Amino acid sequence: MHERGLGNDEMADGSLPDPAPPAPTDPRLPLNARQVFKLKKSWKGIKRNMAGTGVEMFVRMFKANEDTKVLFEKFRNIDTEDGLRISENLEKHGTKVLEVIDEVINNIDNVDDVLQLLKVTGAMHKRFTGFSPSYFWRIEEPFLKAVMITLGDRYTDNMDVIYRLLIKFVLQHLDEALKAELSSANNST
């Protein structure tokens, strides 16, 4: 009878060693490696329905902040919720916003790229007359509610914590970027 030789990964007692812990995330990111893994996995459910999730998010934001809708030229005159829900322009805008978050999640392992994306996106809002950095925060709860609706029972308490950390991170950096852009514009005049 032959003795079985130890494989490269086997311990002397024949058991496998514990897997190595995941690499730590960048300290600028509010999520740990396990949360990043869960976020990427969960986001696939949103990605399959970005248009519907984006519409839901904006309909909820407009319901809570009616004054915000006037900032959006292409759908500011739509007076009913049903009208908003069938608006192609709102669907396109909601999808565009979620595509930024999608890019954040897809590149979350490279925080420098994510921060640059958020800086450019935040600063770009300077061109919208009347848009204040504080307006970014108006999307926080509508985003969370829309994600919860899209994911259904897959939106657990743990996922709620992860999505709250994500959206706060995103909005904080958008807010800071627009403030910096407005400040530099005021200093140069």
Order of alpha helices (4+ residues) and beta strands (2+ residues): alpha-alpha-alpha-alpha-alpha-alpha-alpha
